[in-house]
Amino acid sequence: MSSPPVPHLDGGAVTRALAPAAAVEALARALRDGLDPETCPPRSAVPVPAGELLLMPAAAGGWAGVKIAGVAPGNTALGLPRITGGYLLLDGATLRPRALLDGAALTALRTPAVSALAVRHLTSQDRPLRVVVFGSGPQAYGHVDALLAVRKLASVTVVARDPRRAEALAAHARGTGVPEGRTGTADEVAEADLVVCCTTAREPLFDGRRVAPGTVVVAVGSHEPDARETDTALVRRSEVWVEARSAALREAGDLLIPEAEGAIGPGHLTGTLADLVRGPDLPPPGPAPRLFKSVGMAWQDLAVAVAVHRAATGGET
């Protein structure tokens, strides 16, 4: 007997199916239901002439899936997306394919949702947040939208290499109802409540000594041990939160480089995303900045892909 055709959800269908707030909740629900990110299979990276291929499998809660993502740095100059690929969602009991999702759209949805989930627990609701965003690509847009799902924003200041793209993102922020959206410089981290780094940078983006006590910094742009967006000064003086200790100590250059310099040790990690979701509420931010370092993990893709599939099929399980 032949299998029925596998539904294909292109980028537009993925985006329409699931709002950022629902993606945040899908991740939180997975952690509340007992998923252990420490047991998630590690990412496989294979160098290829155009860049690298990433293989990210996971299984949990009656589902399995795998993302094959291409990272092609040269695509930007060609007017093409830097991140490509697809996600194959499988029935966990039989491993029969259930859906094929656009991998770039899934990544653009789940990475900001991970950040927003952390921000929901690491920041105070006392007042709207002044945000500085480094980057002007799809992840930067996704982060603005996801942050609005969990917090009110007083302002969004965009720091990016391309002034035109930076202004476009600032205009997008204003269009979402943020009172102030503008371009700025790296020095403005000193006035921020929240700093979001979603770039392809391999060296620190700003002077970590300028970050004020209690400010939250989210860094998502790198998953390589020799690349980072934040400097040693910031890491050394911060509470450090990660998705999983195993992944961070394997891939997070933001932490591994300061450790190699002797500035911190493995015990410098404060806790994990699961600790934030399952544990008691944190006290308001204190004298130390709070750094959330994300490298992206396969369990996150699976949790959001399942939520997208269910939304697209009217709740089918």
Secondary structure, 3 states (H helix, E strand, C coil): CCCCCCCEECHHHHHHHCCHHHHHHHHHHHHHCCCCHHHCCCCEEEEECCEEEEEEEEEECCEEEEEEEEECHHHHHHCCCCEEEEEEEEECCCCCEEEEEEHHHHHHHHHHHHHHHHHHHHCCCCCCEEEEEECCCHHHHHHHHHHHCCCCEEEEEEECCCHHHHHHHHHHHHHCCCCEEEECCHHHHHHCCEEEECCCCCCCCCCHHHCCCCCEEEECCCCCCCCCCCCHHHHHHCEEEECCHHHHHHHCHHHHHHHHCCCCCHHHEEEEHHHHHHCCCCCCCCCCCEEEECCCCHHHHHHHHHHHHHHHCCCCC
